[in-house]
Amino acid sequence: MSKKINWKKIHPLSAIVLISLLGWGIWSFLQPASYGVCLQGFNYTDRSIAKYSVNGEWGGGLPPKPSDSKFGGGGGFACGPSVAGPEVKIKWI
């Protein structure tokens, strides 16, 4: 047996909250996910990298790999950039 909803007994504030939550849910579903990240680059070449960027967000400069090291020359952290989507575009000079 199904119950019928008596719309006259629903408080107007409840209806406003329900509609707002529904609207927020639809809006958040349609927005692309964007994440704040911290970038830290490593340079495994014997030449300096003047600057690099990930999806247009600046990541700083990177020194060359030290000759006596197996690992690359690392730069500092650049925190605050945001990336969206599953792929990133990296550029360097």
N, C-alpha and C positions, 0 to 999 in steps of 0.2 A: 504494500500500500504506500503510495507516495504522499508526502506532505506538501501542501501549497504554502508558499511564503506570503505572509501578509505584509506587503510593502508599506502599508500605513503605520505599522508598529516599529519599523526600523528607524533608529535615531539618525537625523541628518548628518551628524558628525561622523558616525560610523560609515555612512555612505561616502562621505568626502575622503576619509582615511582609506577606504577600500579602493576607490577610484585613483587616489594618489599613488598608492602602492602598485596598482596595476600599471599605471603610466610609467612609474620609475622602473619597474621590471622590464617593460617593453623597451624603454629608452636605453637601459644598461645592456640589454641583449643586442641591440642594434649598433652600439658603439664598438669600435675596434678596441681590443685590449691593448693597453699601453702600460709599460712597466718602467719604473725608475731604475736605473742601473749605475754601477760604478765601473768605469773602464780602466784597465791597466794593460798597456801593450808591452810586448817583448819583441826585440829585434834580433833575429838570428843571422843577419848579414854582417859583412865587414864595413858597411857604410852607414852613416847616420840617417835617420828618418826625421825630416824637419817637422812634420806634423802628420797626424792621421785623424780620420773621422769615421764614425759608425753612424750610418743613416743621417749624415750631416751634422752630427754632434761631435765637437772637437775633443780629441783625446790627448793632445800634447805632442811633444817631440820625444824621440827615442835614440839613445846612444847606440853605437855599434856594439856587436858582441865582443867581449874581451877575448884576446887571443888565447889566454890560458884557461878559458872556461868552456864547459860543455853547453852552458845555458846562454840564452840571449841577453842582451842589454835591456834592462827593464826601465820603464818610465814610472812616474808617480801615478796616483789615482786621480781620475777626473770623475767626480760624483755629481749626480744631478741630471744627466741626460736621460731621456726616455726613448724607448724603442717600442714599436708596435708590430705585431705580426710575427710569423715564424721565420722570416728571412731578414737578414741585415745586409747592407751595402757598405763595404769598407773601401776607403780611398786613402792613399798615402802619397806624400811628396818627399 
